[in-house]
Amino acid sequence: MVFGVPVAALAVAGCATATNSQNPGRMQIRSDQAPPLGQVLVNETGRTLYLFVADPPNQSACSGACASIWPPATTQGPPRAAGGAQTAEITTIARSDGPRQLVYAGHPLYYYQADTGRGDTRGQGLTQFGAGWYAISPQGEQVAG
């Protein structure tokens, strides 16, 4: 039983950092190289940010079960830009289920639950909840690949 508590604590800690909506803080969006996709937007820990093709401009169509697999990238303070990310492209929208969601060039931003580390892009090109999910470029465009 000595080992059960630390393992459980690590599992809980991993869940808390896996979804930004549970530990939002003040978000920084930056660009990073994600082979083979090229430059994509990531958060301050290098986690890939995605857009959902079904989202209307500046509105999220992902909630409930969708948001549990594709957690919204959120912030409690003014977001910051670094690297190739452009400050003028970053805004936020209100969500009924938590803190403000980050938006880049009109695209609400999300994480993919199965991406667990820096540079992971397991969500790239998936079709779930009725539409495609793609990494987003520093120019605010869907990344092909």
Backbone as a ProteinNet text record, in pm:
[ID]
protein_1_A
[PRIMARY]
MVFGVPVAALAVAGCATATNSQNPGRMQIRSDQAPPLGQVLVNETGRTLYLFVADPPNQSACSGACASIWPPATTQGPPRAAGGAQTAEITTIARSDGPRQLVYAGHPLYYYQADTGRGDTRGQGLTQFGAGWYAISPQGEQVAG
[TERTIARY]
80.8	0	85.2	209.9	298.3	309.7	308.2	324.6	194.5	79.6	-50.4	-78	-40.2	-68.3	11	144.5	217.2	169.2	137	88.9	-44.2	-134.1	-262.4	-241.8	-148.9	-121.7	-68.7	18.1	69.4	-41.1	-129.2	-239.6	-329.6	-360.9	-444.2	-372.1	-242.1	-164.5	-160.6	-146.8	-145.4	-275.9	-386.7	-517.9	-533.3	-480.9	-496	-421.3	-308.5	-233.5	-271.4	-344.8	-379.5	-484.7	-571.3	-672.7	-655.8	-623.8	-601.2	-723.4	-843.8	-964.1	-973.1	-896.4	-894.7	-787.3	-690.3	-581.7	-542.9	-631.7	-615.3	-501.7	-493.6	-389.3	-392.3	-280.2	-265.8	-187.8	-252	-196.6	-101.1	2.1	91.6	79.8	56.2	52	180.7	246.4	368.3	371.6	469.5	483.1	600.1	591.8	697.7	696.7	807	819.9	757.3	667.9	604.6	618.9	732.6	751.2	639.8	586.5	618.8	531.3	458	361.8	424.1	540.1	601.5	568.3	559.3	531.4	383.3	355.5	218.3	212.5	92.5	74.5	69.5	133.8	139.1	122.1	98.4	94.3	235.8	247.6	380	457.7	390.8	461	482.3	446.4	467.6	354.8	242.8	126.8	56.6	29.6	-30.1	-171.7	-201.7	-335.3	-402.2	-531.9	-608	-727	-771.1	-898.2	-995.7	-1124.6	-1233	-1303.9	-1304	-1360	-1507.4	-1581.5	-1724.9	-1752	-1650.8	-1672.9	-1700.4	-1808.4	-1825.7	-1717.9	-1687.6	-1587.8	-1621.9	-1522.5	-1533.1	-1644.1	-1679	-1779.1	-1735.6	-1759.2	-1726.4	-1850.1	-1834.7	-1940.3	-1909.5	-1809.7	-1764.3	-1792.4	-1882.8	-1912.5	-1947.7	-1973.3	-2011.6	-1906.5	-1949.1	-1857.3	-1743.5	-1773.3	-1670	-1560.5	-1600	-1502.7	-1425.8	-1475.5	-1399.8	-1285.4	-1302.3	-1195.8	-1110.4	-1171.5	-1104.8	-1122.5	-1049.2	-1066.1	-1033	-1115.9	-1086.5	-962.7	-882.8	-768	-823.4	-803.9	-864.9	-761.5	-805.3	-719.5	-803.6	-743.1	-812.9	-761.5	-655.5	-600.5	-575.2	-526.2	-496.9	-392.3	-423.1	-326.8	-207.1	-95.9	27.7	70.8	147.2	202.2	354.1	414.4	560	596.6	723.5	768.3	694.3	646.6	575.6	429.2	377	235.8	218.4	106.7	82.6	-21.2	20.1	-67.5	-199.8	-197.3	-318.5	-420.9	-378.7	-469.5	-535.2	-491.5	-540.4	-653.3	-766	-879.4	-933.4	-1043.4	-1109.4	-1259.7	-1327.3	-1473.1	-1522.1	-1642.8	-1702.3	-1752.1	-1735.1	-1789.2	-1884.1	-1991.9	-2086.7	-2033.6	-1932.2	-1881.6	-1745.6	-1704.1	-1575.4	-1512.9	-1379.8	-1308.1	-1316	-1267.2	-1271.1	-1182.2	-1233.9	-1159.3	-1075.7	-954.5	-865.7	-911.3	-895.9	-930	-809.9	-773.6	-663	-714.2	-706.8	-752.7	-895.8	-980.3	-1120.2	-1149.2	-1045	-1061.8	-1050.1	-1156.2	-1142.3	-1037.3	-957.9	-847.8	-877.5	-825.8	-848.2	-718.7	-718.8	-615.9	-679.8	-596	-646.6	-605.8	-701.4	-680	-563.3	-544.7	-439.7	-300.9	-292	-160.8	-114.8	-9.6	33.4	163.8	234.7	363.4	392.4	500.9	548.8	563.3	506.5	520.9	424.9	342.6	245.2	140.9	106.8	4.9	-89.3	-127.4	-214.1	-354.1	-394.9	-526.6	-531.2	-416.4	-409	-487.2	-582.6	-657.6	-767.8	-791.7	-900.9	-1036	-1133.6	-1271.5	-1348.9	-1392.8	-1470.8	-1573.7	-1688.5	-1796.9	-1841.8	-1836.4	-1893.8	-1803.9	-1678.3	-1590.2	-1443.8	-1355.1	-1212.1	-1147.6	-1036.2	-953.8	-813.7	-758.8	-627.4	-546	-415.2	-324.6	-340.6	-303.5	-319.6	-182.3	-162.8	-35.4	-28	93.2	106.8	34.7	1.9	-72	-223.4	-264.5	-406.3	-479	-402.5	-461.5	-453	-544.7	-544.6	-417	-347.5	-225.3	-262.4	-219	-245	-143.7	-183.1	-83.9	-131.1
-119.6	0	126.2	113.4	229.5	292.6	209.8	262.8	313.5	273.7	313.9	461.6	522.2	664.2	750.9	731.7	815.4	797.5	673.7	651.2	722.8	711.8	781.7	932	983.1	1127.1	1170.9	1089.6	1123.7	1120.1	1021.8	1013.2	1135.6	1177.6	1296.2	1419.5	1431.8	1547.6	1552	1434.5	1430	1477.5	1442	1486.2	1636.5	1692.5	1836.2	1916.6	1865.9	1941.7	1903.8	1794.3	1749.4	1838.3	1897.9	1985.8	2125.4	2216.3	2352.8	2410.4	2362.5	2418.3	2386.6	2289.1	2259.6	2338.2	2390.5	2466.4	2579	2675.2	2767.9	2869.4	2947.1	3048.4	3146.2	3210.6	3303.8	3234.6	3207.6	3126.2	3201.6	3130.5	3183	3093.1	3153.1	3081.2	3114.1	3010.9	3031.3	2930.7	2942	2845.5	2752.3	2632.3	2533.9	2440.9	2376.7	2280.8	2148.5	2094.9	1966.1	1878.3	1807.3	1722.2	1619	1587.4	1642.5	1761.6	1820.2	1925.3	2062.3	2087	2219.6	2300.9	2432.5	2521.8	2516.6	2491.5	2490.2	2570.4	2607.4	2676.7	2576	2614.1	2530.7	2620.5	2557.6	2635.8	2647.2	2705.1	2730.2	2603	2488.6	2362.5	2281.6	2337.5	2270.7	2180.6	2189.5	2107.3	2166.1	2083.8	2127.1	2179.7	2288.5	2348.5	2316.4	2288.3	2247.1	2338.1	2339.2	2401.5	2291.8	2321	2229.2	2288.8	2217.6	2267.7	2307.3	2242.4	2272	2401.9	2461.6	2585.8	2702.9	2777.3	2903.8	3001.4	3106.2	3201.9	3253.9	3249	3302.2	3238.3	3112.4	3038.5	2892.7	2832.6	2691.8	2604.6	2500.8	2403.1	2274.5	2280	2161.9	2179.2	2095.2	2096	1954.5	1931.6	1799.8	1695.1	1584.4	1474	1521.1	1609.7	1664.8	1732.5	1817	1891.2	1801.3	1682.2	1591.6	1526.5	1508.1	1452.2	1563.3	1675.8	1792.7	1909.9	1910.8	2018.3	2155.4	2253.5	2387.9	2443.6	2516.5	2588.2	2716.7	2735	2848.7	2933.6	3050	3141.7	3220.7	3258.4	3343.7	3487.4	3508.9	3643.4	3672	3790.7	3823.4	3727.1	3660.4	3568	3642.1	3571.5	3628.3	3551.1	3616.7	3552.4	3550.9	3448.3	3437.1	3367	3376.1	3310.9	3365.6	3275.3	3317	3349.1	3326.5	3359.9	3511	3557.3	3700.6	3748.5	3841.5	3894.2	3944.1	4009.7	4066.5	3959.7	3835.2	3727	3657.2	3688.2	3617.7	3695.3	3627.8	3681.9	3569.3	3594.5	3490.6	3498.7	3387.6	3384.1	3325.7	3362.5	3309.1	3168	3082.1	2946.1	2932.7	2860.2	2840.7	2742.6	2664.3	2559.7	2589.5	2715.4	2743.9	2874.1	2884.5	3007.4	3039.4	3155.8	3201.6	3114.2	3081	2998.3	3086.1	3042.5	3113.1	3095.7	3201.5	3202.3	3261.2	3199	3249.6	3266.9	3387.3	3419.9	3370.7	3383.7	3344.9	3199.7	3117.5	2975.2	2947.7	2900.5	2855.6	2744.1	2742.9	2648	2537.5	2419.5	2299.8	2220.5	2129.7	2026.7	1894.6	1795.1	1660	1577.2	1509.3	1433.5	1334.4	1270.7	1170.2	1230.3	1359.3	1426	1447.4	1380.8	1389.5	1464.2	1490.9	1557.3	1658	1726.3	1826.3	1764.4	1830	1786.7	1677.6	1623.9	1522.5	1585.4	1515	1562.9	1448.5	1368.4	1253	1293	1416.2	1461.5	1512.4	1530.5	1588.3	1506.8	1571.9	1511.4	1415.4	1402.6	1315.1	1377.5	1292.3	1337.9	1281.6	1371.2	1334.5	1442.3	1402.9	1495.3	1572.2	1502.1	1554.7	1636.4	1654.6	1734.9	1706	1767.1	1745.1	1834.7	1785	1855.4	1869.6	1991	2016.7	2110.4	2086.4	2182.8	2314.4	2421.5	2554	2620.5	2686.3	2750.4	2888.5	2946.1	3082.8	3186.5	3149	3239.2	3225.2	3135.7	3117.6	3024.5	2937.5	2845.7	2701.7	2622.5	2477.6	2418.7	2334.9	2271.4	2140.4	2125.1	2000.7	1896.2	1771.6	1667.1	1556.7
0	0	0	33.4	37.3	-100.9	-205.4	-340.4	-400.5	-349.6	-403.8	-391.8	-281.8	-262.1	-358.4	-371.6	-467	-610.5	-649.5	-784.9	-806.5	-710.3	-720	-725.6	-646.2	-646.9	-782.5	-841.8	-974.4	-1078.7	-1069.4	-1165	-1154.8	-1033.1	-1014.5	-1064	-1034.1	-1080.3	-1232	-1296.3	-1441.9	-1500.5	-1438.9	-1486.8	-1472.2	-1366.1	-1341.9	-1446.5	-1496	-1594.6	-1737.2	-1753.2	-1887.6	-1952.1	-1874.1	-1929.6	-1873.2	-1959.3	-1914.6	-1846.8	-1881.8	-1821.8	-1672.7	-1624	-1481	-1407.4	-1478.1	-1417.2	-1512.7	-1532.9	-1643.6	-1632.6	-1524.3	-1514.1	-1629.6	-1652.4	-1764.5	-1874.7	-1985	-2092.4	-2182.6	-2226.7	-2329.1	-2451.7	-2566.4	-2693	-2766.9	-2817.8	-2895.3	-3009.2	-3095.4	-3204	-3173.1	-3229.5	-3211.9	-3332.1	-3355.1	-3464.5	-3421.8	-3503.5	-3476.7	-3601.2	-3611.6	-3729.6	-3739.6	-3854.3	-3985.4	-4025.6	-3930.5	-3963	-3987.7	-3932.1	-3940.1	-3816.3	-3831.3	-3719	-3683.5	-3556.1	-3505.6	-3376.7	-3336	-3209.6	-3095.7	-2985.1	-2865.3	-2743.7	-2628	-2504.1	-2448	-2328.9	-2271.3	-2238.1	-2228.1	-2202.9	-2330.7	-2445.2	-2572.8	-2617.2	-2550.3	-2586.7	-2709	-2809.9	-2935.8	-2915.9	-2986.2	-2986.8	-3120.4	-3113.5	-3231.5	-3255.9	-3382.6	-3418.6	-3458.2	-3445.2	-3480.5	-3600.9	-3710.9	-3836.1	-3821.7	-3731.8	-3715.2	-3640.7	-3579.1	-3504.8	-3598.8	-3575.4	-3646.5	-3596	-3668.8	-3620.6	-3480.6	-3394.2	-3257.7	-3174.4	-3203.8	-3126.6	-3115.3	-3000.5	-2980.9	-3001.1	-3084	-3104.1	-3026.8	-2938.1	-2864.6	-2715.9	-2663.9	-2520.5	-2479.6	-2352.7	-2304	-2333.9	-2397.9	-2429.6	-2519.4	-2612.2	-2700.2	-2618.3	-2524.7	-2443.8	-2347.2	-2320	-2234.1	-2311.4	-2442.1	-2526	-2586.1	-2615	-2671.8	-2573.9	-2463.3	-2364.9	-2424.5	-2398.7	-2448.1	-2379.8	-2454.8	-2398.2	-2339.1	-2210.2	-2141.2	-2069.9	-2027.2	-1953.9	-1855.2	-1743.7	-1647.3	-1652.7	-1725.2	-1739.9	-1886	-1915.8	-2055.7	-2113	-2223.7	-2283	-2340.1	-2349.9	-2404.4	-2527.8	-2612.5	-2732.1	-2721.6	-2780.2	-2785.9	-2916.2	-2952.7	-3075.4	-3194.9	-3281.4	-3402.3	-3382.1	-3262.5	-3237.8	-3238.4	-3292.2	-3307.6	-3205.5	-3121.7	-3016.8	-3073.3	-3187.9	-3246.5	-3285.4	-3300.3	-3340.4	-3221.3	-3098.4	-2980.6	-2913.6	-2896.6	-2822	-2733.5	-2667.1	-2588.2	-2609.2	-2580.6	-2582.8	-2450.9	-2413.1	-2290.8	-2316.2	-2215.5	-2217.3	-2099.8	-2118.7	-2009.3	-1905.2	-1943.2	-1854.5	-1791.7	-1787.1	-1724	-1767.2	-1749.5	-1784.3	-1933.3	-1968.5	-2107.9	-2195.3	-2313.7	-2408.4	-2499.3	-2525.2	-2616.3	-2760.7	-2837.2	-2979.2	-3052.5	-3163.9	-3245.2	-3387	-3439.1	-3574.5	-3597.4	-3494.7	-3505.1	-3473.1	-3448.5	-3420.4	-3271	-3205.6	-3066.7	-3060.4	-2954.5	-2942	-2841	-2872	-2790.5	-2778.6	-2679.1	-2666.5	-2706.3	-2733.5	-2754.2	-2633.1	-2573.7	-2451.2	-2462.2	-2577.1	-2592.6	-2613.8	-2638.4	-2644.4	-2500.8	-2462.5	-2323	-2304.5	-2411.4	-2395.6	-2504.4	-2485.4	-2580.2	-2719.2	-2817.9	-2956.1	-3001.5	-2911.4	-2952.2	-3043.9	-3151.2	-3245.5	-3283.8	-3186.4	-3211.9	-3261	-3234.5	-3276.8	-3419.7	-3480.5	-3614	-3716.7	-3783.1	-3892.2	-3849.9	-3720.1	-3675.8	-3709.9	-3735.6	-3751.5	-3633.3	-3546	-3428.2	-3402.8	-3351.3	-3320.6	-3444.4	-3558.6	-3681.2	-3770.8	-3734.4	-3820	-3787	-3863.8	-3848.3	-3743.7	-3691	-3592	-3649	-3641.9	-3701.4	-3613.1	-3614	-3551.8	-3626.9	-3561.2	-3621.3	-3636.6	-3749.1	-3777.6	-3713.2	-3701	-3649.8	-3736.8	-3860.9	-3949.3	-3928.3	-3837.2	-3807.3	-3902.3	-3968.5	-4067.3	-4021.1	-4069.7	-4045.5	-4106.1	-4029.5	-4078.6	-4147.6	-4272.6	-4347.5	-4304.8	-4321.6	-4295.4	-4210.1
[MASK]
+++++++++++++++++++++++++++++++++++++++++++++++++++++++++++++++++++++++++++++++++++++++++++++++++++++++++++++++++++++++++++++++++++++++++++++++++

